[in-house]
Amino acid sequence: MSTRIILLVTSPRLPAGLLTAEAWDAVRAYPVFAAADSDQAAALRVTGVPVTVLPTDAQGLLDAIAGQPAAVWLAGPHGDQDFARQLGLRLAREPGLAELELMYGSWDPPGARLLDAVAVMDRLVSPGGDPWKRAQTHQTLAPYLLEEAYEAYDAIVGDDPDAAREELGDVLLQVVLHARLAEERDESDRWSIDDVAGGLVEKMIRRNPHVFAGERIEDIEEITANWERIKREEKTRDSVLDGIAMSQPALALAAKILHRAERAGLEVPLPAGEDLGGLLLRVVAEARAAGLDAEAELRAATLTFAEAVRAAENVGPSE
């Protein structure tokens, strides 16, 4: 019977030593080899499992395990893909030498790459990192956050999944960068990405009792009403307009304010007269009454006009 070579792959994003029962059985039953020392190797040694460091050479491993029923190759943080390929090609040519078996000792949990994003940003903002990022402030970055959000919006509205994924990544970059810069603030107002994520988690759980607290709901309308009620209980506001982002585009801002006033049962007359601002506000109110989004309607009309402009640019001079 040929020797089994178990290529043990683990997640570098989980604590070393956090392995499946199958992986622990394998490392305790068979000799363990690795290309270099690592946190995972150290964790095994602490439990009494010897780990032998060998060069990443297929023949060297085959010589070391000669006569053994099985052996474990403890892959490094990046999976030792080149070595696994080299070993696989050798065994494909001489299948009688050994059998190669892939075993996952641990897997990346959902969201694991977010940890990588945080680590990379920490490197970029720390001393020796990227001078441009280290020189930024929340204020200098604010326009980029808005710009990236618009680009993500365009990708979503344009039904471009690949672009949406990329642009949302750029939005995430802004979030991670703001959080990393906040770690440099004075201790009295310092915060981190964990504070951002922790606050979000608490808010999601608190505002969705039908999911996390067993509260019974009948329909989407009741979920929305619960969300608004809980939000009002969380934040003491002096006005129904508190919390509205006043820097958003004017048409969207007008629609939001009209919505809040209507929801509060306030009957506030629209501006009289023929000034342009008043006319536009009445147009937004009429759009809402008709179930239309004035911002989206204007955007669609403007984009249609933009296409006409491009078409006109391609028209040759008149005779």
C-alpha positions in Angstrom: 0.0 0.0 0.0 1.4 3.4 -1.0 1.9 6.2 1.6 -0.9 8.8 2.1 0.3 12.3 2.0 -2.3 14.5 3.7 -2.0 18.2 2.5 -3.5 20.0 5.5 -4.7 23.4 4.6 -5.8 25.9 7.3 -7.2 29.4 7.4 -4.6 32.0 8.4 -7.5 34.2 9.6 -8.5 31.9 12.5 -6.5 31.4 15.7 -3.7 28.8 15.3 -4.7 25.4 16.7 -8.4 25.8 15.9 -8.7 22.7 13.8 -11.4 20.1 12.9 -11.5 16.9 14.8 -10.4 15.1 11.6 -7.3 17.3 11.3 -6.4 16.8 15.0 -6.7 13.0 14.5 -4.4 13.2 11.5 -1.6 15.3 13.1 -1.7 13.1 16.2 -1.5 9.8 14.3 1.1 10.6 11.6 4.4 12.5 11.3 3.9 16.2 10.4 6.1 18.2 8.1 6.1 21.8 7.0 8.1 24.2 4.8 8.7 26.6 7.6 7.8 27.4 11.2 4.5 29.1 11.6 1.9 30.0 14.2 0.1 26.8 13.3 3.2 24.7 13.7 3.9 26.3 17.1 0.3 25.6 18.2 0.8 21.9 17.3 4.1 21.7 19.1 2.5 23.1 22.3 0.1 20.1 22.3 3.0 17.7 21.9 2.8 17.2 18.1 6.3 17.3 16.6 6.5 19.3 13.3 9.6 18.8 11.1 10.6 21.6 8.8 11.7 20.4 5.3 12.5 22.3 2.1 9.6 22.5 -0.3 11.0 19.7 -2.5 8.8 16.8 -3.5 11.6 14.3 -3.4 12.8 15.4 0.0 9.3 14.8 1.4 9.0 11.4 -0.3 12.4 10.4 1.1 11.4 11.5 4.6 8.2 9.6 4.7 9.5 6.4 3.2 8.0 3.4 5.0 5.3 5.4 6.7 1.6 4.6 6.2 0.8 8.3 6.1 2.2 11.7 6.7 0.9 15.3 7.0 2.2 18.3 5.1 1.2 21.4 7.1 0.6 24.0 4.5 1.7 27.6 5.2 -0.6 30.6 5.4 -0.9 30.8 1.6 -1.5 27.1 1.1 1.9 26.1 -0.4 0.2 25.9 -3.8 3.4 25.7 -5.8 4.7 22.8 -3.7 1.3 21.0 -3.9 1.4 21.4 -7.7 5.0 20.1 -7.9 4.1 17.1 -5.7 1.0 16.4 -7.7 2.8 16.4 -11.0 5.4 14.0 -9.5 2.8 11.6 -8.3 0.9 11.8 -11.6 4.0 10.5 -13.3 4.7 7.9 -10.6 1.4 7.1 -8.9 2.9 4.2 -7.0 5.0 6.5 -4.9 2.2 7.9 -2.7 -1.4 9.1 -2.7 -2.0 12.8 -2.2 -5.1 13.8 -0.2 -6.3 17.3 0.5 -7.7 18.0 4.0 -9.1 21.3 5.2 -8.3 21.7 8.9 -10.2 25.0 9.1 -12.0 27.4 6.7 -12.3 31.1 6.4 -15.5 32.3 8.1 -17.8 34.5 6.1 -16.4 38.0 6.0 -12.8 36.8 6.6 -11.5 39.0 3.8 -12.7 42.0 5.7 -10.0 41.2 8.2 -7.5 41.4 5.3 -8.9 44.8 4.3 -8.4 46.1 7.8 -4.8 44.7 8.0 -3.9 46.2 4.6 -5.2 49.6 5.5 -3.4 49.5 8.8 -0.1 48.9 6.9 -0.9 51.7 4.5 -1.7 54.3 7.2 1.1 53.2 9.7 4.6 54.7 9.6 6.4 53.6 6.4 3.1 53.2 4.6 1.4 55.4 2.0 2.2 59.1 2.5 -0.9 60.3 0.8 -3.2 58.2 3.0 -1.3 59.2 6.1 -1.8 62.9 5.2 -5.6 62.7 4.9 -8.3 63.7 7.4 -12.0 63.0 7.6 -12.6 66.3 6.0 -10.3 65.9 3.0 -11.7 62.4 2.4 -15.4 63.4 2.6 -15.7 64.3 -1.1 -14.2 60.9 -2.1 -16.8 59.1 0.0 -19.6 60.9 -1.9 -18.0 60.3 -5.2 -17.5 56.6 -4.6 -21.1 56.2 -3.4 -22.3 57.9 -6.7 -20.2 55.5 -8.7 -21.6 52.5 -6.9 -25.1 53.9 -7.4 -24.4 54.2 -11.2 -23.2 50.6 -11.4 -26.3 49.3 -9.5 -28.7 51.4 -11.6 -26.8 50.3 -14.7 -27.4 46.7 -13.7 -23.6 45.9 -13.9 -22.9 43.4 -11.2 -19.1 43.3 -11.8 -18.9 47.1 -11.6 -21.1 47.2 -8.6 -18.8 44.8 -6.7 -15.8 46.9 -7.6 -17.4 50.2 -6.7 -18.8 48.9 -3.4 -15.2 47.9 -2.7 -14.2 51.5 -3.2 -16.9 52.6 -0.8 -15.6 50.0 1.7 -12.1 51.4 1.3 -13.4 54.8 2.4 -15.1 53.3 5.5 -11.9 51.4 6.4 -9.7 54.4 5.8 -11.9 56.7 7.9 -11.9 54.2 10.7 -8.1 53.7 10.6 -7.5 57.5 10.7 -9.9 57.7 13.7 -7.5 55.5 15.6 -5.0 58.4 15.5 -7.3 60.8 17.2 -7.0 61.9 20.8 -8.0 59.2 23.3 -11.2 61.0 24.3 -12.7 60.7 20.8 -10.8 57.8 19.3 -12.6 54.9 17.6 -11.9 52.0 15.3 -13.4 49.8 12.7 -14.6 47.5 15.5 -16.5 50.4 17.0 -18.1 51.0 13.6 -19.0 47.3 13.1 -20.1 46.8 16.7 -22.5 49.8 16.5 -23.9 48.4 13.3 -24.5 45.0 14.7 -26.2 46.3 17.8 -28.4 48.5 15.6 -29.4 45.7 13.2 -30.3 43.4 16.1 -32.2 46.1 18.0 -34.2 47.3 15.0 -35.1 43.8 13.8 -36.9 42.2 16.8 -38.9 40.0 14.4 -35.7 38.2 13.5 -33.7 38.4 16.8 -36.3 38.6 19.5 -39.1 36.5 18.3 -41.5 39.4 17.8 -44.4 38.4 15.6 -45.1 40.6 12.5 -47.8 40.4 9.8 -46.2 42.2 6.8 -43.6 44.5 5.4 -45.5 47.6 6.4 -45.4 46.4 10.1 -41.6 45.8 9.8 -41.2 49.4 8.5 -43.4 50.8 11.2 -41.4 48.9 13.9 -38.1 50.2 12.4 -39.3 53.8 12.6 -40.7 53.4 16.1 -37.5 51.9 17.4 -35.5 54.6 15.7 -37.6 57.3 17.3 -37.1 55.7 20.7 -33.3 55.5 20.2 -32.8 59.2 19.2 -34.4 62.1 21.0 -35.2 64.6 18.2 -36.5 68.1 18.4 -37.9 68.1 14.9 -39.2 65.6 12.4 -36.5 66.8 10.1 -33.6 65.9 12.4 -31.4 63.2 10.9 -31.9 64.2 7.3 -28.7 64.6 5.3 -28.9 68.2 4.3 -26.0 67.8 1.8 -27.8 65.4 -0.4 -28.9 66.5 -3.9 -31.6 69.2 -3.8 -34.4 67.3 -5.4 -33.8 64.3 -3.2 -33.6 66.6 -0.2 -36.9 68.3 -1.1 -38.6 64.9 -1.4 -37.3 63.7 1.9 -38.5 66.8 3.7 -41.9 66.6 2.1 -42.1 63.0 3.1 -41.2 63.7 6.8 -43.7 66.5 7.0 -46.4 64.3 5.5 -45.6 61.4 7.8 -45.9 63.8 10.8 -49.3 65.0 9.6 -48.0 68.6 9.2 -49.8 70.7 6.6 -47.3 73.3 5.5 -48.2 75.3 2.4 -45.8 75.2 -0.4 -44.1 78.5 -1.4 -46.2 80.8 -3.5 -44.9 82.9 -6.4 -43.0 82.1 -9.5 -39.4 82.0 -8.2 -37.5 79.1 -9.6 -36.9 77.4 -6.3 -40.5 77.5 -5.4 -41.5 76.1 -8.8 -39.0 73.2 -8.4 -40.3 72.4 -4.9 -43.9 72.3 -6.2 -42.7 70.0 -9.0 -41.2 67.6 -6.4 -44.4 67.7 -4.4 -46.5 66.9 -7.6 -44.1 64.1 -8.4 -44.5 62.5 -5.0 -48.2 62.8 -5.3 -48.0 60.9 -8.5 -45.8 58.2 -7.0 -42.7 59.4 -8.9 -39.1 60.0 -7.8 -38.3 63.5 -9.0 -34.5 62.9 -8.6 -34.7 59.7 -10.7 -37.0 61.3 -13.3 -34.6 64.3 -13.7 -31.6 61.9 -13.9 -33.3 59.8 -16.6 -34.2 62.9 -18.6 -30.8 64.3 -18.2 -29.1 61.1 -19.3 -31.4 61.0 -22.4 -30.3 64.5 -23.2 -26.7 63.5 -22.7 -27.1 60.8 -25.3 -28.5 63.4 -27.7 -25.5 65.6 -27.1 -23.2 62.7 -27.9 -25.1 62.0 -31.0 -24.9 65.7 -32.0 -21.1 65.6 -31.6 -20.9 62.9 -34.2 -22.9 64.9 -36.8 -20.8 66.5 -39.5 -21.0 70.2 -40.4 -24.0 71.2 -42.4 -23.5 71.8 -46.1 
